[in-house]
């Protein structure tokens, strides 16, 4: 199994009415591999397919599994973990905080330009 992308301190499973049209419209907007890995991390993968299947719009079982993971699993408290940097972003009351603290911001081009502007203003 891959490194976890989500760690959970508190999670809820709640029943939500199944809307196949809504789920069909959401799927193209989802990074499927990331969804599957998150479901693995949460131990809620069930029968969710590790690969996005062709003609998923016509496969009600596939849509129901996608619906279950997308709509019925709610992380109340925990962390999202960046697979590239390992940085942890807290989740409180079901809301992830993806803001970086000032000391965590990388030294990319935008950061360097902002620092140069600050220096020239002094």
Secondary structure, DSSP 4 states (H G I P E B T S, - for coil): -PPPSEEEEEEEE------HHHHHHHHTTS-HHHHHHHHHHHT--TT--SSPPTTGGG-HHHHHHHHIIIIIEEEEEEEEE-TTT--EEEEETTEE--PPPGGG----HHHHHHHHHHHHH-
